[in-house]
């Protein structure tokens, strides 16, 4: 099979070949090409050492991104290309990165240190695909399998545990039995991995086509990463609206929403507070009153522990808090919600409500979805009218309020009062009406 390599990567390979060195594209770009996908980037491996690489690429801009570990980044046609010397790794005392590396001349030494067979493939036009560990067969069989002994691969870098789960989720591949067993056995090693690295893998895992399957099959691993999920395991929801336990419902809901990592995090965390508020009445029916509040509190803790960015954390917290807010389709109700947030937040809120509903029982499902359709239609009608929904939309401003003699915090309170009046259709949004309304009603 011939893989189409972009010109900038071909330039790098040809330059190395011209100086007598071996060179191949390697890893994910080969895997993706065999899967019929266009790779995002192309990494190159070579027997050329970093000091020799600098001479080969003396006419190019180079960046010493990982020179101690054999990686030099070369800018070719303004595209950064990572070129790494064949290497073998020393011990991994911290289960994260090798304590030392040794540069090698043998391609096999380099490939055998890689994580999974599907990533231990390399290619150039003259030799074709080099597959020393059965990666092509595993791609054909849709299998994720460690190179060599999985216990050793996970002991070297524990993040590979989540990477295996991520590749399985994203590609829809099964995890081979020995690799799967090692994942369960060595899951505690993930505690040694930084929050940032874990979060990066989780984002991709959650957006995979098989995210629900992985979340269910490897829930013990998820409990290491997010311990607050464990109380949700096997917690029954004995009421007509639910047909799954809390954790299964969570996993189903993740799969029901578009693969946007923020929205999938919302679904992963939206019911995480249910175990804390679980009650059962005399009829044996389960209730989870105030669970959105508890879930939002836990979501705040989880996203902080994972060191997610503040903007995403705020969005996740708000959507978890509002996920069970069953506003009516009445214009006043929808206007108030739009005024509290914005149109983009409302669109996400609707996606969350639908994903949640589709992961429940069929009891009144059609009715619930119909109501959501009505709410969305009402919102679209309101938005099309370009209404006044925020203080910045008011025809009166702070200067107009100060002209009435109000000062300090009274100005903000007056503006919020006017906005509520407009949203509730008690006053028209023109300056004269607003000022008259304020004089007659504010601070009564």
ABEGO torsion letter per residue (X at the ends): XBBBBBAAAAAAAAAAAAAGBBBBBBEAAAAAAAAGBBBABBBBBBABBAAAAAAAAAABBBBBAAAAAGBBBBBBGGBBBBBBBBBBBBBBAAGABBABBBBBABAAAAAAABABAAAABBBBAAAEBBBAAGAAAAAAAGBBBBBEBAAAAAAABAAAAAAAAAAAAAAGBBBBAAAAAAAAAAAAAAAABBAAAAAAAAAAAAABAAAAAAAAAAAAAAAAABAAAAAABGBBBBBAABABBAAAAAAAAAAABBBBAAAAAAAAAAAAAAAAABBBBAAGBBBBBGAAAAAAAAAAAAAAAAGBBAAAAAAAAAAAAAAABBBBABAAAAAAAAAABBAAAAAAAAAAAAAAAAABBABGAAAAAAAAAAAAAAAAAAAAAGBBABAAABABBAAAAAAAGBBEAAAAAAAAAAAAAAAAGABBBBAAAAAAAAAAABGX
